[in-house]
């Protein structure tokens, strides 16, 4: 079946502009995660959604970052007033099981470059 | 705090040679462990996982990993490397949150180069 999809694949923006990154999880997966992969910080957790529950935003690096998940499926990560340090690969993952023996499946990522 | 250490940043092997990528974790409870592979410009692909039971787990592409609790290790192995195995490999441990979900904590990755 179809895996996790993300769009756009690549995004180049100017400092100070807002960007939106989209994630389509695997059909039927209830949990959705965003991670960021950057040269200096490696792979780091950003935010978690489970169904229609309130997300865990504990990994978001600043209040310029926000995310939403509509209808328990598609998620959008928004970065406002982008900074050069926001340049990274943003990875989305989804999973079916809650906690315990849960396997996260990743999308191809969105490569963001802030000039 | 939970952590994952991959001591080797970069490894080069010849095609057909055996491979072992090291991973050490720090986690208070029974760990759930994963190896992912990332080819250039791609996302993360799951190679294998350990939840419980047999400490030697088999994965895709001929990879296996062995969980050793006494050494806090989960090393990845392959008996004969192919040129297509050149990629970056990430070890991860699932850190259970109080909300009942898992945040993956990743190692820094090991970049594998394969000589023809």
Contacts between the chains, C-beta under 8 A, distances in Angstrom:
chain1	res1	chain2	res2	distance
A	4	B	43	7.7
A	6	B	43	7.8
A	31	B	101	6.2
A	33	B	103	7.6
A	33	B	104	7.7
A	35	B	104	7.4
A	42	B	106	6.1
A	42	B	107	7.8
A	42	B	108	5.2
A	42	B	109	7.0
A	43	B	90	6.7
A	43	B	92	7.9
A	43	B	104	7.7
A	43	B	106	4.0
A	43	B	109	7.9
A	44	B	106	8.0
A	45	B	103	4.6
A	45	B	104	6.9
A	45	B	105	7.8
A	48	B	97	7.9
A	48	B	99	7.9
A	48	B	101	5.8
A	48	B	103	7.1
A	50	B	99	7.5
A	50	B	101	6.2
A	56	B	97	6.9
A	56	B	99	6.2
A	56	B	101	7.5
A	59	B	103	7.5
A	91	B	43	6.0
A	91	B	44	6.7
A	93	B	44	7.8
A	93	B	104	7.8
A	98	B	100	5.4
A	98	B	101	6.3
A	99	B	96	6.1
A	99	B	100	3.9
A	99	B	101	5.4
A	99	B	102	6.2
A	101	B	32	6.7
A	101	B	51	4.5
A	101	B	52	7.8
A	102	B	32	7.7
A	102	B	94	6.9
A	102	B	101	7.4
A	102	B	102	5.2
A	103	B	34	7.6
A	103	B	46	6.6
A	103	B	49	6.0
A	104	B	102	7.5
A	104	B	104	6.2
A	105	B	46	6.7
A	106	B	36	7.3
A	106	B	43	4.5
A	106	B	44	4.1
A	106	B	45	7.5
A	106	B	46	7.9
A	107	B	43	5.3
A	108	B	42	5.9
A	108	B	43	4.1
A	109	B	42	7.7
A	109	B	43	4.9
A	111	B	41	7.9
